Amino acid sequence: MRIAILSDIHGNLTALKAVQADLRDAAPDLILHGGDLADGGSSPAEVVDTLRESGCAGVMGNGDEMLARPAALEEFAECSAGNSAMWDVVRSMAASTRERLGDERLAWLASHPYQVVIPELALVHATPASCWRAAPPNASEADLEVIYAPLERSCVVFGHTHVPSVRTLGGVVSTLINCGSVGLPFDGDPRASYLLFTAGRPLIRRVPYDVEAECDRLRVSGLPAFAWTAAMLRAASPRLP
């Protein structure tokens, strides 16, 4: 069975369309998403509609929870090290995105589970315990086993960090995969990233797309602080607003 997993699209319709074209060649049997579908991008409604119409199932990301339940953002901001100015920008972007999505799409986001477990693998946005915090990048194998073994699958896939990776472990979880980000990569490579999982073999696929065209869409989108997202798209790395 061939499974594709797309995560962290972040309202980037240009990148999503490029990945969809690549998927037509890859021809997976199943497509899942890893959450963070709409926030921070030029085309949140269009991305949500595209995934809904395709019947793509997936999990709740922190960005999805933030949009569907605004109190979740405040709860995280209270215990986060981020500065108040940054959270003000995030709030304004989220409010604008909620307005563009409307109640029906927000309800669809809210309906997502926090994990999907199928015979071949388990999928979460960050960890089984939280869609807001991923394991540290330097986490030991023992720590990762404690975090992800409750999913009871040898292969676990997550997103959230926007940095793709495949790590081999020796416990209940033998393969831990970060599928990267379709719409906002943070590994220095601006190409869209997604996972293709074939007969137990993971492959991170990178798909080029027109980043400047997406930046143009951001500029006319009406999204507050659009230049922040555009700067991160161009650099393919995180930035403060």
C-alpha positions in Angstrom: 0.0 0.0 0.0 1.3 3.5 -0.9 0.4 6.3 1.5 1.0 10.0 1.1 1.0 12.3 4.1 0.9 16.1 3.7 1.3 18.4 6.6 1.6 22.1 7.5 0.1 23.5 4.4 -0.6 26.8 6.2 -3.0 28.3 3.6 -0.4 28.0 0.8 -2.6 27.1 -2.2 0.3 27.5 -4.7 2.4 24.8 -2.9 -0.6 22.5 -2.4 -1.5 22.6 -6.2 2.1 21.7 -7.0 2.0 18.8 -4.6 -1.3 17.6 -6.0 0.3 17.5 -9.4 3.1 15.4 -8.0 0.7 13.1 -6.4 -1.0 12.3 -9.7 2.4 10.8 -10.7 3.0 9.1 -7.4 -0.5 7.6 -7.4 -0.9 6.8 -3.7 -3.7 4.5 -2.5 -4.4 6.8 0.5 -3.7 10.5 1.3 -3.7 11.8 4.8 -2.9 15.2 6.2 -1.0 16.1 9.4 -2.8 19.3 10.3 -2.0 23.0 10.3 -4.0 23.5 7.1 -5.0 27.1 7.0 -3.3 29.6 9.3 -0.8 32.1 8.2 -1.4 31.8 4.4 -2.9 33.6 1.5 -5.7 31.1 0.8 -7.0 29.4 3.9 -10.6 28.8 2.6 -9.4 27.5 -0.7 -7.0 25.0 1.0 -9.7 23.8 3.3 -12.1 23.4 0.5 -9.6 21.5 -1.6 -8.9 19.0 1.1 -12.6 18.6 2.1 -13.6 18.0 -1.5 -10.9 15.4 -1.9 -12.1 13.5 1.2 -8.6 13.8 2.7 -8.7 12.6 6.4 -6.1 13.7 8.9 -5.3 15.1 12.4 -5.7 18.3 14.3 -2.7 20.7 14.3 -2.1 23.4 16.7 -2.9 26.0 14.1 -6.2 24.3 13.4 -7.0 24.2 17.1 -6.1 27.9 17.5 -8.5 28.8 14.7 -11.3 26.6 15.9 -10.9 27.3 19.6 -9.2 30.8 20.2 -8.8 30.0 23.9 -6.2 27.4 22.9 -3.9 30.1 21.6 -4.2 32.1 24.9 -3.5 29.0 26.9 -0.3 28.2 25.0 0.8 31.9 24.9 0.6 32.1 28.7 3.2 29.3 29.2 5.3 30.1 26.1 8.6 32.0 25.9 7.4 34.0 22.9 7.3 37.8 23.3 4.0 39.6 23.6 4.4 41.5 20.3 4.8 38.2 18.5 1.6 36.8 20.0 -0.3 40.0 19.1 0.7 39.4 15.4 -0.4 35.8 15.7 -3.7 36.8 17.2 -4.4 39.3 14.4 -3.5 36.8 11.7 -5.7 34.2 13.3 -8.7 36.6 13.6 -8.4 37.5 9.9 -8.2 33.8 8.9 -11.2 32.8 11.0 -13.2 35.5 9.3 -12.2 34.2 5.9 -12.9 30.6 6.8 -16.4 31.1 8.3 -18.3 28.9 10.7 -18.7 25.8 8.5 -15.0 25.4 7.7 -14.0 26.1 11.3 -16.4 23.4 12.4 -14.7 21.0 9.9 -11.3 21.8 11.4 -12.6 21.3 14.9 -13.9 17.9 14.0 -10.5 16.4 13.5 -9.0 13.8 15.9 -5.6 14.3 17.5 -4.3 11.0 16.1 -5.0 8.6 13.2 -3.8 5.0 13.7 -4.0 2.6 10.8 -2.3 -0.8 10.4 0.7 0.7 8.6 1.4 3.7 10.8 0.3 6.2 13.3 -0.1 9.9 12.6 0.0 12.9 15.0 0.7 16.6 14.4 3.4 16.9 17.1 3.1 14.2 19.8 0.3 12.0 21.1 0.1 14.2 24.2 0.1 17.6 22.5 -0.5 19.1 19.0 1.4 22.2 20.2 4.8 20.8 21.3 7.0 18.4 19.4 9.8 16.4 21.0 13.1 18.4 21.1 15.3 17.8 18.0 18.1 16.4 20.3 15.7 14.0 22.2 17.3 10.7 23.0 16.0 7.4 21.6 14.7 6.5 25.1 12.8 9.8 25.3 11.3 9.3 21.9 10.2 5.8 22.8 8.4 7.1 25.9 6.7 9.9 23.9 5.6 7.8 20.8 5.3 4.2 22.0 1.7 4.7 23.3 0.6 4.9 19.7 1.5 1.2 19.4 2.8 1.3 15.9 6.3 0.6 14.6 6.1 3.6 12.3 5.0 7.1 13.6 4.7 10.2 11.4 4.4 13.8 12.6 4.9 17.3 11.4 4.8 20.6 13.3 8.5 21.5 13.1 8.5 22.0 9.3 11.8 20.1 9.1 11.6 16.7 7.4 13.5 13.8 8.8 13.6 10.0 9.1 15.0 8.5 12.3 15.5 4.8 13.0 14.8 3.7 16.6 15.1 0.4 18.3 12.0 0.0 20.4 8.2 -0.3 19.8 8.7 2.6 17.4 11.3 1.5 14.8 10.8 4.5 12.4 10.0 8.1 13.4 9.3 10.3 10.4 8.7 14.1 10.2 7.1 14.7 6.8 8.1 18.3 6.7 5.9 21.1 5.4 4.0 21.6 2.2 3.4 25.3 2.6 6.1 26.7 4.9 9.4 24.6 5.0 11.9 25.5 7.7 14.9 23.4 6.6 16.4 26.0 4.2 14.9 24.3 1.1 11.9 26.3 -0.1 10.4 23.4 -2.0 7.2 21.8 -0.7 7.8 18.6 1.3 5.6 15.6 1.9 5.9 11.9 2.7 5.4 9.0 0.4 5.3 5.7 2.3 5.4 2.6 0.2 5.5 -1.0 1.6 7.2 0.2 4.8 9.7 2.4 3.0 9.6 6.2 3.6 10.5 8.7 1.0 10.5 12.5 1.6 9.5 14.1 -1.7 10.4 17.7 -2.5 8.3 19.6 -5.0 9.3 22.9 -6.5 6.7 25.6 -6.9 6.6 29.4 -7.6 7.4 30.9 -4.2 7.2 34.5 -5.6 3.7 33.8 -7.0 2.6 32.8 -3.5 4.2 35.9 -2.1 2.2 37.9 -4.6 -0.9 36.2 -3.4 0.0 37.0 0.2 0.5 40.7 -0.7 -3.1 41.1 -2.0 -4.7 38.7 0.5 -5.5 41.2 3.2 -3.7 39.0 5.7 -2.2 41.1 8.5 1.6 40.8 8.7 1.7 39.0 5.3 5.3 40.1 4.9 6.3 37.9 7.8 5.0 34.8 6.1 6.5 35.9 2.8 9.9 36.4 4.4 9.8 32.9 5.9 8.7 31.4 2.5 11.7 33.0 0.7 14.2 32.0 3.4 12.6 28.6 4.1 13.4 29.2 7.8 11.6 30.7 10.8 11.7 34.4 11.5 10.2 36.7 14.1 7.6 39.2 12.8 
